[in-house]
């Protein structure tokens, strides 16, 4: 009997947290709580050129945070993390993901979206573009810098494009931290969270048309997310660079030679990925009609385990979503309004629960085990060896 995999259906969407400052990726901790990174709202400190607004500046402030959601309580448990944003707090760069290792230790990455020389010479805040260890969750500002991915980009620039770094997704697997650098168009790793980063792969450029001039231009990949597939391989989703057109984003599978191969294409501005227990893939789109096309509605798309069908299971409820996590119960958790200071949310998308197992109704499955147990009892009674606990409740 083979299991029947059905397309997930959303039964309810609820807001678990609101008022967040540019929430990004989120993850469950060993305590069962949900932790979400907040890139912050910048401040009034030193500035660097804005990566998104020509002629504007992004200003530094220690306004980044990590927030814990547990038993209905929403609490910032790490504060004072570095943040860069426009004067209104939008378009923030800061802490972008959190992960836990097998021992329950917490790690995070801090973005930048700029040349690391600007960090060193203008901001003089070394925490940007770093892998860090979170020392504790007592509401204070205590962390340890582990690895400088900004320095790696400055010294190596492996994609050969402009020198730029923006750490955006963190994945821990087998005592190795995998870091997606959206600015460097690269997947890098850090073995045992110390020493020099290692380049895993570079994501390819392609040629497209500048909609403003009609000229052919080079479009960068801008990878934004990484996850482990049911086959144990790494899968990476991309936002794509300017002009961020609809249908151009792809999901890559990293093959055994370390090269990215297209697993699925035709998506738009991917911000995160996650596989479910059946091997189906959730793809979260930051902007479903393309960043330059006016609306901010995102989408959550489900790709069947065999890759043959894809279904949009949420769309207009999602506004520039940035993070995706699947709970142990199969429900979906999303960081929403991910680039807006003070308006960010964490949503829970509850799935309709399926009471079937493969082709058999659940009661048939239960009946099977009950009958098996009764047969067992009968055989034990014949041999005078059935356990007293069966009837005593012990």
N, C-alpha and C positions, 0 to 999 in steps of 0.2 A: 504494500500500500504506500503510495507516494504522497507526500504532504502537498496540500493545495495552498499556494501563496496568493493571497488576495491583495488588491491595491488598498492601501490604508485610506481610511475616511476620517475626517476630523469631526468630532462630536461637539467640541466646546473649545473656545479660546478664552483664556483668562489672563489678566495682568497680575504677575506675582510681585513685581517691583516697578516703581516709577520714579521720576525725578532724578534719573541718573545722568551723569555727564559723559556723553559719547561712549556708551557701553560697546564692548567688542566681544571677544571670544569668552566662552564660559565652560565650566567643567565641574563635575562632581568630585568632591574630596572623599577621603577615606572615612570621614564622619557622616557621610550621606548628605551633607549640605551642598548646595549649589553655589559655586563661586564665579563671579562675573568681574571682568576687568573693565575699568573706566579710564579711558584715555585722558579725561579731564577737560578743563576749559581754558588752559593756558594761564596767562597772568599779565603782569606789567613789567616783567623783567627784560632781559636782553632779547634780541630778536634776530631772525634770519629771514631770507626771502621766502614768501609763501610758495609751496609747491603747486598750488592749485589756482591762485589768483595773481595774475601778472601785475607787478607793481605794488602788491600788498606785502605785509610782513606778518609772520607768525611769532607771537611773544611767549616767553617762558614764564611758567608758574608752577609751583609744587602742588598741583591740584589733582593729580592722578590718584586713583584709589583701586582697591579690590574690595568688593562687596560680597558678603555672605547672606544667602537666603536659606533659612532653616526654620521649620515649624512655624511658618507664617511671619517670622521676624526677619527684617531686612536691616543689615548693619554693615557699615564700612569698617572692615577689620584690618585694612592696611591703608594708610593715608600718606600724603606728602610725596607721592611718586611724581617724577618729572612729566611735564606736559607742555606742548606747544599748540597755540591756536590763534586764529584771527581775533581781533579785539572784541568781537561779540561772543567769543567762546566756541565758534563753529570750526569745522575742519581740523579737529584736534589730532595730534600725534602724541602717543604716550604708551602706557602699558597696554598691550594688545592681546595677550593670552596668558593663561595659567595652566600648569600641568602638575601632576603628582607622580612620584616614582613609586616603586613597589614597596618602599618602606614608609610611605606617607609623607615624604618630604616635598615641599612645594617649590616650584620654579616658575619664573615668568620671563617674558621678553618685553623690551621697551623699544618702540619704533622711533623714527626720526623723519623720514621722507625728505632727505636732503643729502648733500655731500657731507661726509663725516668731518671734513675740514671745517665746516661751519660750526659743528658741535665743538670742536677743539679750540677754534680761534675766536668765534663770536659768542657762543653760549657759555663755553667753559663749564659745561655740566657733563661729566663723563658717563653718567648713567644711561644716556641715550644710546640706542643700538647695542645694547648689552643683554646677555643672558644673565639673570640674577637668581639667587636663592632667597626665598622669603624666610626671614629668621623666626617670625612669630606672627600670630593673628590677634594682637591685643589692641588694635586700633592705632598703633604708632607707626612711625616711619623707620623700619629697620629691615635692611636687606643687604646682601653681599654680592658684589659683582664677580661673575665667574668667567665670562668669555666676551671679548670685544669683537663683535662681528663687524662693526663699523671700521675698525682698523684693518680687518681682513679685506673688506671691499676697497679701502683706500690703497692697500698695498698690492692687490691682485686684480681687481676689476675683471672677474672671469668672463663676463658676457661681452666685454669690449665696447659696451655702450657708455653713456655718461656715467661718471662715478656717483653712485646714489645708493642709499641704503634705507630700508624701511622694514624692520622685522615685524611680521604680521601673524604668523601661526607657529605654534610650538607643539611638537609631538614627542612623547617619550616612549621608546620601545627598546627593550633589551639593554637597559643601562646606557642608552644613547639618546641624546637630545637632538631631534631633527628640527631645523629652523627654516621656515620659508621666508626668504627676503624678497618682498615684493618690489623693492627698489632695484635690487641687483639681478632680478629675474633668475634666481637661483634657489636650489635646495641645498642646505649645508647641514653638517652634523657636528656634534661635540661628544666625543666618547668620554663617559664617566664625568662629564660636566667640568672638565679642566683641560688646560693646554690650548693648542691652536685649533680653530675650526677646520673641518675637512669639507671640500667641495664634493657634493654627491652628483649633482647634474645641473645643467643650464637649460632653460626653457627657450625654445626658438622664437626668433622674430618672424614676421611675415610682411608682405607688402600689401598696402591698402591705399585707398584714395582719401585725401584730405577733403572733407565736404565743404570747407571754406574756400579752397583754391582750385580744387579739381586735380591737384598734382598727386602723383604717386609718392607715398611716404613709407617709412619703416615703422611698423607697429610692434611694440614690445609686448611680451606675454603678461607681465604683472601677476605672478602666482600669488594666491591669497590663502590657500587652505591645503592641509594634508591630513590623510587618514590612512589607516591600515585596512586593506580589503580582506575578504574571507579567504583569499589565497595566500595571505601573509605579505603581499606586496604593498608598496606605498602608492597611494593615489593622490594626485594634486590637481586642484581646480584653479582656473585663472580668471582674473577680472578682464584682462586685455587692456592695453593702453589706448590713447587717443586714436581714433574718434569714438571708442567705446561702443561700436555699433551692435545692433541687435543680431543675435544668432552666431556671433563670432567666437564665443568662449568655449573652451574645451576642457575635458577631464582627461588627465594623462595617467597612465600606469607606468611606473618605473620598472623596466625589465631587469633581467638578471645581469645584464651588462651595464646597468646604471643609466640607461638611456630612456627618455620619456617617449612613450608610444600613446597615440590617441585611443582612449577607451570609449569615449562618447563625446560627440560634438553638438553644435547647434544651440548652445546655451548663451545667456546674456549676463555679463558682469557677475560672475560667480564670486560669492564671499565665503562660503563654507560648504563642507561635504560631511556626510556620515553614512555608514552602512548600518542596516538593521540586522537582526539575528538571522533573517532568512536569506541575506545576501543582496537584498535590494538596496539601492543607493538613493539617499536624499541629496538633492542639489539645491542650495539656497542661493537665489539671485538677489543681488543688491538693488538692481534696478531692471525690471523685466522688459522695458522697452528701450533701454539704453540710456546712459547717464545724460546725454545731451538732448534727450527728446521730451523734456518738459515735466513728466510725472515722476514721482518718487516711489511708486508702488513696486515692491519686490515680488518674489514668488518662491514657493517651495514646490519642487518638482520631484516626483518619485519615479525612479527607473527600476523596472522589474529585474529580478535576479538574472534572467536570461538576456537582459538588455534589449528586448524586443519592443517593449511598450514603455511609455512615459506619461505620467498624469500630473497635472498641476493640482495640488491638494490645498493650497492656500495662496492668495495673491493680494487683493486689495487691503486686507488687514495688516499686511506687512509694509512698513515704510522704511526704506533703506536699511534692511536687516543686515547684521554683520556677523552674528555668531549662531551656531547650531550645536545642540547636544541632545542625545537620546537617553532618556532615563531607563532604569532597570525594568520599569513597567511598560516600556515601549512608547510612552508619551514623549513629546518633542518640546524642547526648550529653545527659545530664540531670543537673541538680543535684538531689539527693535529700536528704530530711530537712532542709529548708531553713530551719527556725526552731528548730533544736536545737543548742546549743553543744556542740562536741566530738564530735558524732555525724554531722555532715554528710558526704555522699558525692558523688562524681561517678561516674555509671554510663555505660557504653557499651552500647548496644543494637545488636548486629550483625544485619543483615538477611540473609535468605536471598537468595543471589545468583541472578538470573535470567539464563540463558544463551540467551534468545531475543531476537530483535530484530524487533519488530512481529509479523508472522505467520510469519516465516521462521526456522528454526533457525539458530544461529550458523554451523554448518558450511556451510550454503547460501550465507550471506553471504561467508564466506571463499572458498568455491569460485568465486563470481562474480568476485572480485577476482583470484584466481589465473589464471583463464581469460582475464580481460582483459589481465593482464600478459603471458601467453604469446602472445596475439594481437599485442600490441605488439611483442614481441621478433621475432616472425615478420616483421612489416611492416618493422622496422628492418633485419633481416638481408637482406631483398630489396633494400634501398637501400644496403647495406654501411655502415650508420651506427649499429649498435647499440653501446651503451657497454660497454667492457671491464669496468667496475666491477661489472656484473651477475654476473660469474663470478669476479672476483678477490676479492670480499668487501670491496673498498674503499668 
